[in-house]
Amino acid sequence: MYKNIAGNKRNTVFIMIGFVVLISAISALFAWYFDNWYVLAWMLGFSIIYAIIQYFAASKIAVSMLGAKKIEKKDNPRLYNAVENLSITSGLPMPDVYIMEDPAPNAFASGRDPEHALVCATTGLIDIMDDKELTAVMAHEMSHVKNYDIRVSTIVFGLVCVIGFIADIGWRMVYYSGRRRNSESSSPIGLLIILAASILAPIIASIAQMAVSRQREYLADSSAVMLTRYPEGMISALKKLESHAQPMKHQNPAAEAMFISSPLKKRSLNNLFSTHPPIEKRIERLENAKFKF
């Protein structure tokens, strides 16, 4: 467990460095195409400033984008008490508790560390889960907090957002500037390189998102069982998540890895590009290990 936490802290540094390097590479391509190296300086400066802002504000940005609302105990005692009891049991600081008005059952955790964490559940999740299942799901999210998964997933969320934004803005710059240029001054090779970079950069960011997510879901499932000492609760909750799965109304692909199950429409190719392992495999792992907890 402690090895995993230390690894997550190191991964946060590597991801932020990789984020700056990737933005710099994209910026250098645009600077080369426009023959204006101020573009590189501007985009590099933007990426550094954004990385700092992202570290401190990403969780608030995420809940704002997803339409989640902070609650107090009086607003939903059942959810709040479940989180509060888990906070006491785990020895973690009490996180902020949020609810999303969405019929799709789901939940997520975010923040840069346990002292600045939040957990969120959808109304759909609260409605279909009994008390033990709801506790198991929130134990899964509290495990993400304890394991520092929230820091990595939050940084990756920001990375995916800004990579897509930079690629889109850069391509628009090329498109509109190209319309003002004559055909002789435009470089078809340069255009192809810029187009390739604009397409590949978000894909690279999504692959990074997948790489940091799948194994952490398995770990959070196991950690939740260790926290509640009730494997059947987590297994039953996962079965309900699978049987009641539906796309969320408030979808943001950049935030997919933050949720306990994918909030997006199911994909083809056997979920090859999903940030989450199949729920049936998660259930199978818990079934095989439930007598070992």
MOHUSUL-V197813 format. One record per residue. N is the residue number from 1. NEAR is the number of other C-alpha atoms within 12 Angstrom. D_LAST is the distance of its C-alpha to the last C-alpha in Angstrom with 2 decimals. Layout:
BEGIN
{{N;NEAR;D_LAST} {N;NEAR;D_LAST}}
END
This chain:
BEGIN
{{1;19;14.34} {2;11;17.79} {3;11;19.13} {4;22;18.33} {5;25;20.08} {6;18;23.01} {7;21;23.26} {8;32;23.48} {9;25;26.22} {10;18;28.11} {11;26;27.80} {12;32;29.38} {13;21;32.39} {14;20;32.70} {15;32;32.56} {16;35;35.22} {17;22;37.38} {18;26;37.02} {19;40;37.95} {20;31;41.12} {21;24;41.99} {22;36;41.68} {23;42;43.75} {24;31;46.26} {25;29;46.63} {26;40;47.27} {27;37;49.65} {28;28;51.52} {29;34;52.12} {30;41;53.57} {31;25;55.63} {32;22;57.00} {33;31;57.88} {34;27;59.69} {35;16;61.08} {36;16;60.03} {37;18;57.65} {38;16;57.42} {39;26;54.97} {40;29;52.60} {41;20;52.98} {42;21;52.46} {43;33;49.33} {44;28;47.81} {45;19;48.55} {46;24;47.05} {47;33;43.80} {48;25;43.41} {49;18;44.20} {50;28;41.90} {51;34;38.98} {52;22;39.51} {53;22;39.83} {54;33;36.79} {55;32;34.63} {56;23;35.68} {57;24;36.34} {58;38;34.28} {59;38;31.87} {60;31;34.91} {61;24;36.61} {62;41;33.66} {63;37;33.49} {64;19;37.29} {65;22;37.44} {66;32;34.86} {67;23;36.61} {68;31;33.77} {69;26;34.92} {70;26;33.55} {71;24;33.01} {72;20;33.02} {73;18;31.34} {74;12;34.42} {75;15;34.27} {76;22;30.93} {77;17;29.32} {78;27;26.39} {79;40;25.20} {80;32;26.24} {81;24;24.51} {82;34;21.16} {83;44;21.54} {84;28;22.97} {85;25;20.18} {86;36;17.59} {87;32;20.07} {88;18;20.25} {89;21;16.52} {90;27;16.03} {91;19;19.40} {92;27;20.87} {93;23;24.46} {94;28;25.14} {95;37;25.85} {96;33;28.77} {97;40;27.98} {98;37;29.86} {99;37;30.54} {100;33;32.10} {101;26;34.47} {102;27;33.35} {103;25;32.60} {104;34;30.13} {105;40;26.50} {106;48;25.04} {107;50;23.86} {108;46;23.95} {109;52;23.76} {110;50;26.46} {111;42;28.08} {112;35;28.76} {113;35;26.35} {114;30;24.31} {115;20;27.64} {116;27;29.24} {117;39;26.56} {118;45;26.82} {119;49;24.72} {120;47;26.40} {121;50;25.95} {122;42;28.57} {123;27;30.30} {124;27;29.32} {125;40;25.58} {126;37;26.23} {127;25;28.38} {128;28;26.10} {129;32;22.72} {130;20;22.11} {131;24;20.82} {132;28;17.10} {133;32;17.44} {134;41;19.58} {135;41;17.15} {136;42;14.42} {137;55;17.17} {138;52;18.33} {139;49;14.90} {140;50;15.06} {141;50;18.53} {142;53;17.81} {143;46;15.29} {144;51;18.34} {145;45;20.30} {146;43;18.12} {147;40;17.91} {148;40;21.68} {149;46;21.46} {150;48;23.97} {151;44;26.58} {152;45;26.53} {153;49;26.53} {154;48;29.27} {155;49;31.40} {156;50;31.03} {157;48;32.05} {158;46;35.19} {159;45;35.84} {160;38;35.93} {161;35;38.17} {162;35;40.69} {163;41;40.91} {164;29;41.88} {165;26;44.28} {166;37;45.98} {167;35;46.34} {168;24;47.83} {169;21;50.23} {170;35;51.29} {171;31;52.07} {172;19;54.08} {173;23;56.03} {174;30;56.85} {175;21;57.83} {176;12;60.16} {177;19;61.65} {178;21;62.24} {179;13;64.25} {180;13;66.51} {181;14;67.03} {182;10;69.51} {183;11;68.35} {184;9;69.77} {185;16;67.73} {186;20;64.40} {187;19;62.36} {188;15;60.68} {189;13;58.54} {190;22;57.47} {191;26;56.66} {192;20;54.53} {193;23;52.58} {194;34;52.04} {195;27;50.99} {196;21;48.52} {197;31;47.03} {198;33;46.80} {199;23;44.92} {200;22;42.67} {201;37;41.63} {202;33;39.57} {203;24;38.05} {204;26;37.02} {205;37;35.52} {206;33;33.56} {207;23;32.26} {208;35;31.08} {209;36;29.34} {210;33;27.53} {211;25;26.61} {212;37;24.79} {213;37;22.99} {214;34;21.19} {215;24;18.54} {216;40;17.90} {217;41;17.10} {218;33;14.27} {219;32;12.99} {220;39;13.62} {221;48;11.77} {222;42;8.46} {223;34;9.64} {224;43;10.58} {225;40;7.35} {226;30;6.28} {227;33;9.87} {228;33;10.25} {229;23;7.24} {230;29;8.77} {231;36;8.00} {232;29;11.51} {233;34;13.16} {234;44;12.54} {235;35;13.37} {236;32;16.40} {237;43;17.51} {238;40;17.60} {239;28;19.56} {240;30;21.99} {241;38;22.40} {242;29;23.33} {243;16;25.67} {244;23;27.34} {245;26;27.62} {246;24;31.00} {247;25;32.64} {248;32;32.85} {249;23;36.34} {250;27;35.89} {251;27;35.04} {252;26;35.14} {253;34;34.03} {254;40;33.62} {255;42;30.84} {256;40;28.92} {257;47;26.15} {258;52;25.43} {259;47;24.26} {260;52;20.96} {261;47;23.02} {262;39;26.46} {263;37;29.19} {264;30;31.87} {265;20;33.50} {266;21;31.79} {267;16;33.28} {268;9;34.61} {269;8;33.96} {270;11;30.44} {271;18;29.34} {272;17;30.34} {273;27;31.03} {274;32;28.22} {275;38;26.17} {276;33;23.08} {277;31;21.34} {278;28;21.95} {279;32;19.75} {280;22;19.51} {281;21;17.91} {282;34;15.33} {283;30;14.59} {284;22;14.64} {285;25;12.06} {286;34;9.54} {287;25;10.85} {288;16;10.55} {289;20;6.95} {290;24;5.70} {291;15;5.67} {292;14;3.80} {293;19;0.00}}
END
